[in-house]
Amino acid sequence: MAYVRKAVAAAVRAVMAATAGFFRKGRTPGARASAGSAGSRPSTPNVPGALWTLGRLNHVAVAVPDLERARSFYGDTLGARVGEAAPLPEHGVSVVFVELGNTKLELLHPLGEDSPIAGFLQKNKVGGMHHICIEVDDIEGAVADLKEKKIRTLSEEAKIGAHGKPVIFLHPKDCGGVLVELEQA
């Protein structure tokens, strides 16, 4: 179980380092403060005329080589509320959600050899942080806006994710080295 603790600690350090200054409240790369226009939709802080807004951190996803061992660690050892494993064949993974007070951990395990998580675990044998998921109030608006800003997505359109809501992944090379999942709030 020490490998899971080390993986989570490393994941938290990686997210903090990769996003330092990038996702601070009220800051967006290249944006300046603006009063916005009267009568328009509320905008994201410092992003003039934004049609969508970034919400809360929904979860941090951790790839695990042994799903039952990880479930046991979080549930039995740490005392967290841990869900049942749910296969998501369209994404090539089995997921387990660990409920925390302010967010969730999503434990990811490959469903088959073609799973993107299988490739991740080949490079990271003990597992590790895979992605962060942030909610948005208008995923279609967010996708259109981000594509216009030359932020690459890993699929052309949003797909239904583990929570039954539309999700899309943003390319880590365009997001400070972090794989970012956006989910419709």
Sequence and secondary structure as in RCSB ss.txt:
>XXXX:A:sequence
MAYVRKAVAAAVRAVMAATAGFFRKGRTPGARASAGSAGSRPSTPNVPGALWTLGRLNHVAVAVPDLERARSFYG
DTLGARVGEAAPLPEHGVSVVFVELGNTKLELLHPLGEDSPIAGFLQKNKVGGMHHICIEVDDIEGAVADLKEKK
IRTLSEEAKIGAHGKPVIFLHPKDCGGVLVELEQA
>XXXX:A:secstr
 HHHHHHHHHHHHHHHHHHTTTS TT  TT       TTS    TTSTT SS EEEEEEEEEE S HHHHHHIII
IIT  EE   EEETTTTEEEEEEE SS EEEEEEESSTT HHHHHHHHSTT EEEEEEEEES HHHHHHHHHHTT
  BSSSS EE TTSSEEEEE GGGTTT  EEEEE 
